Amino acid sequence: MYYPHPLIARHMRQFPILRHPWRRYVTTDDPGAKAFEKRQYRKAERAYRVMASAYQSAEYQGIIGRVGQFVRAIWEAFK
């Protein structure tokens, strides 16, 4: 299955995991609610990236791919 970049997917109807938090983030005016929705969008984006990386080719899923996923997860955690 094709998974587009999250910045593209958040505008697509078939990816509500990214679309709904992003829409709420854009439409809210309250700074507290805006910060909350931004965090929710980042969580959804992280989940989307994990989901998309799980559906890659078989050769990518080798040990090097798994180490790369681990390093990216640590990098994303400290961003």
N, C-alpha and C positions, 0 to 999 in steps of 0.2 A: 504494500500500500504506500502511496505517496504522501509524505508529510511535508508541507511547505514550511518555510521559515516562520517562526512565531509571529513576527511583525506582519506577515501576510495572512497567516492563519487566523489572527484575531479579527479579521474583517470577513471571514468566510462563515457562512451559515452552519456548515457541518462541523465546526469546531467550537461548540459552546463553552468548553472548558476554558478557552482563552477569551472568547467573545464577550461573555456576560460581565466578568470583572472589569474588563477594559471599558466597556460601555458605561458601567457605573462610575468608574474612575473619571471618565471624560465629562460626564453630566453633573457630577456633584459639585457644590460650591463650598461646603463646610470643610475647613482644613483638616480637622480630625478624621472625618469620613473619607476624605481624599487620600490621606496617608494610609488608612486601613485598606482601602480598595487597591492602592498601589501595592501594598504587601500581598494582598490576595492575588493580584495579577502576577506578581513575581513567583508566588507559590505555584500557581496554575501553569506558568511558563516552564518552571523547573519540572513539574510533573509531565508536561507535554514533551519536553526534550527527552526525558527518560523513556517515555512511551515510544517516541519516534526512534530512539536509538535501539530499542528492543527489536524493531522490525527491519534491521539491516541485513545485508547479505551474510551467508554462512561463513565465508572466509574472514569477514570482519569480526565475527564473534569469537575468534580465537583468543589466546591468552593476551596478545598485545592489545586487542580491542577492549578486553575487560580491564586491563591495567589502565588504559587511556580513560575509560569511563570512571574508574575509581579516582584518578588524578583530577579529572574535570569536576567530579562531585565535591572533592575537597576544595578545589579552587572556587567553585560557586558558593560553598558554605562560608568562605572567608571574604567574599566580595562585599 
